[in-house]
Amino acid sequence: MKLARTRDTCRSCKLTEAPTVFVIDSDASVREALDLLIRSAGWQSRTAASAEEFLARPRLIGPGCLLTEMNLPGLTGLDLQKLILDRRELPIIFISNWADVHAAVQAMKGGAFELLTKPIAADPLLSVIRCALERSRAALSYLSHIETLQARYESLSAREREVMHLVVSGRLNKQVGGDLGITEYTVKVHRGRAMRKMQATSFAEMVTMVASLRGETVTIGTSFHASPEPLTRVTSLAESTHLRDYGLVPA
């Protein structure tokens, strides 16, 4: 059986616990304003002028999200999205100077967390970032859970794996014995060992564990799947009382 792999083999990756908001925008003044806004909320900020600059940096493994301009020079925001599809812990928030329906559809189909059109008020932007960071934490927790299950699975013998996969597929102990050419008692022994090594407290829990390892449908909490309430109705920068402090609203 082919199992989903989640372990990161990138040697340049660095671990971090503090939430980090990555900002990519070709406009230096926008980067500076967003950097100040993000740091004022208590998060780390890392800015880049292009997708290429972002990709050249070591990957950070920790709570975070990516706030990127859609229409970047060189690699576009959509190009970047395709290149980091495996980074489930990094929700993407797209920002754009104008509403492009085709690009918006592509972004959302690709798994974008949110798509915002400039101008954007600071308060709702911070709210979207906060929700994205919660999703990131949930994703990291889930990936850690899967990694733990993978380690347990690798401790099973080849026969224990065979028995486990057959019984969770719905085969009875007697049928499994017939399939593998072993006695029903031996099947029960292997099944019991597999459950102990997987640390499953019930057969139902073991079924859920195997489904998770196969990458099948698993519920991991609303915070991982749910998107924040759409903020497309927020279009006026003047609605925020703090924006001029960050240079996001013309004086």
C-alpha positions in Angstrom: 0.0 0.0 0.0 1.3 3.5 -0.9 1.2 5.8 2.1 1.2 9.6 2.2 4.6 10.9 3.1 4.8 14.1 5.2 8.3 14.2 6.5 10.3 17.1 5.2 13.7 16.0 3.8 14.9 19.5 2.9 18.2 20.0 4.6 17.9 23.8 4.5 14.6 23.9 6.5 14.6 25.6 9.8 12.2 25.1 12.7 10.4 28.1 14.2 7.6 28.4 16.8 6.8 32.1 16.4 4.2 32.9 13.8 5.7 34.3 10.6 3.9 36.3 7.9 5.8 36.2 4.6 5.1 39.2 2.4 5.9 39.3 -1.3 5.3 42.6 -3.2 7.4 44.4 -5.8 6.6 47.8 -4.3 9.1 48.6 -1.5 6.7 51.1 0.2 4.0 48.4 0.4 6.4 45.9 1.8 7.6 48.4 4.5 4.0 49.3 5.4 2.9 45.7 5.7 6.0 44.8 7.6 5.2 47.5 10.2 1.6 46.5 10.4 2.4 42.8 10.9 5.0 43.4 13.5 2.6 45.7 15.4 0.3 42.7 15.7 3.1 40.7 17.4 4.0 38.4 14.5 7.3 38.0 12.7 7.5 39.5 9.2 9.7 38.4 6.3 9.5 40.4 3.1 10.6 39.7 -0.4 10.4 41.7 -3.7 9.7 38.6 -5.9 8.7 35.0 -5.8 12.3 34.1 -6.8 13.7 35.8 -3.7 11.2 34.1 -1.5 12.0 30.6 -2.9 15.8 31.2 -2.5 15.5 31.5 1.2 15.6 28.5 3.6 12.2 27.1 4.3 10.9 27.7 7.8 8.7 25.1 9.4 6.4 26.7 11.9 3.1 28.6 12.1 2.9 31.1 9.2 1.1 32.3 6.1 2.1 33.9 2.8 0.7 37.3 1.8 1.6 37.8 -1.8 0.8 40.2 -4.7 -1.0 38.3 -7.5 0.8 40.1 -10.4 4.5 39.8 -9.5 7.3 40.4 -12.0 8.9 37.2 -13.2 7.1 34.3 -11.4 3.6 35.4 -10.7 1.6 34.7 -7.6 -0.2 31.8 -9.3 3.2 30.4 -10.5 4.4 30.5 -7.0 1.3 28.8 -5.7 1.9 25.8 -7.9 5.5 25.5 -6.8 4.7 25.3 -3.1 1.6 23.1 -3.2 3.3 20.7 -0.8 3.6 23.4 1.9 0.2 22.7 3.5 1.3 24.6 6.6 1.6 27.8 4.7 -1.9 29.3 3.7 -1.7 31.8 0.9 -3.5 35.2 0.9 -3.5 36.8 -2.5 -3.7 40.6 -2.9 -4.3 42.3 -6.2 -4.7 45.8 -7.6 -7.8 44.8 -9.6 -10.4 42.0 -9.6 -9.5 39.4 -12.2 -12.2 36.7 -12.2 -10.2 34.1 -14.1 -7.1 34.5 -11.9 -9.3 34.5 -8.8 -10.9 31.2 -9.8 -7.5 29.7 -10.5 -6.2 30.9 -7.1 -9.1 29.4 -5.2 -9.0 26.1 -7.1 -5.3 25.9 -6.2 -6.2 26.2 -2.5 -5.7 29.9 -1.8 -6.9 30.9 1.7 -8.2 34.3 0.6 -8.1 36.7 -2.2 -8.3 40.4 -1.4 -8.4 43.4 -3.8 -6.6 46.6 -3.0 -7.2 48.9 -1.2 -7.5 46.8 1.9 -8.3 48.1 5.4 -5.7 47.1 8.0 -8.1 45.7 10.6 -9.8 43.2 8.3 -6.4 42.3 6.8 -5.1 41.4 10.3 -8.2 39.4 10.8 -7.6 37.3 7.7 -4.0 36.8 8.7 -5.0 35.7 12.2 -7.4 33.1 10.7 -4.7 31.9 8.3 -2.2 31.4 11.1 -4.8 29.4 13.0 -5.1 27.2 9.9 -1.4 26.9 9.7 -1.2 25.7 13.4 -3.9 23.1 12.7 -2.1 21.9 9.6 1.2 21.5 11.5 -0.6 19.7 14.3 -2.2 17.3 11.7 1.1 16.7 9.9 2.8 16.0 13.2 0.1 13.4 14.0 0.6 11.7 10.6 4.3 11.6 11.2 3.8 9.9 14.5 1.5 7.3 12.9 4.1 6.7 10.2 6.7 6.0 12.8 4.4 3.5 14.5 3.5 1.9 11.1 7.2 1.4 10.3 7.6 -0.5 13.6 5.2 -3.2 12.3 6.5 -6.4 10.7 5.6 -7.2 7.1 3.1 -9.8 8.3 1.5 -7.4 10.9 1.0 -4.9 8.1 -0.6 -7.4 5.8 -3.0 -8.5 8.5 -3.8 -4.9 9.6 -4.7 -3.8 6.0 -6.9 -6.9 5.4 -8.8 -6.6 8.6 -9.4 -2.8 8.3 -10.7 -3.5 4.7 -13.5 -5.6 6.3 -12.1 -9.1 6.0 -12.9 -11.4 8.9 -10.1 -13.1 10.8 -11.0 -16.4 9.2 -10.9 -14.9 5.8 -7.6 -13.2 6.4 -6.2 -16.5 7.5 -7.3 -18.1 4.3 -5.9 -15.2 2.2 -2.5 -15.5 3.9 -2.4 -19.2 4.5 -2.2 -18.9 8.3 -4.5 -20.0 11.1 -7.2 -17.8 12.5 -5.4 -17.8 15.9 -2.2 -16.5 14.2 -4.3 -13.7 12.6 -5.5 -12.7 16.0 -2.0 -12.6 17.4 -0.7 -10.4 14.5 -3.8 -8.2 14.8 -3.3 -7.7 18.5 0.4 -6.8 18.0 -0.4 -4.4 15.3 -3.0 -2.6 17.5 -0.5 -2.4 20.4 2.3 -1.0 18.2 -0.1 1.5 16.5 -1.3 2.4 20.0 -4.9 2.0 18.9 -7.3 1.6 21.8 -10.0 0.1 19.5 -10.5 -1.4 16.1 -12.4 1.7 15.0 -9.4 3.8 16.0 -7.0 1.6 14.0 -9.3 2.0 10.9 -9.1 5.8 11.3 -5.3 5.6 11.6 -4.9 3.6 8.4 -7.2 5.9 6.6 -5.1 8.9 7.7 -1.9 7.2 6.5 -3.5 6.5 3.2 -4.4 10.2 2.9 -8.1 9.4 2.8 -10.9 11.6 4.2 -10.1 12.5 7.8 -11.7 15.2 9.9 -9.0 17.3 11.7 -11.0 20.2 13.0 -13.0 23.1 11.7 -10.0 25.5 12.1 -8.1 23.6 9.4 -10.8 23.5 6.8 -12.9 26.6 7.4 -12.1 29.8 5.6 -12.8 33.1 7.3 -15.9 35.0 6.3 -15.3 36.6 2.9 -13.9 40.2 3.2 -14.5 41.3 -0.4 -17.1 43.8 0.9 -14.3 45.7 2.7 -12.9 47.9 0.0 -12.5 51.3 1.7 -9.2 52.1 3.4 -10.8 55.1 5.1 -12.9 52.7 7.2 -9.9 51.9 9.4 -8.8 54.5 11.9 -5.2 53.1 12.1 -4.2 52.9 8.4 -2.4 56.3 8.1 -0.1 55.2 10.8 1.2 52.4 8.5 1.2 54.4 5.3 -1.6 52.3 3.8 -3.9 55.3 3.3 -3.0 58.5 1.5 -2.8 61.5 3.9 
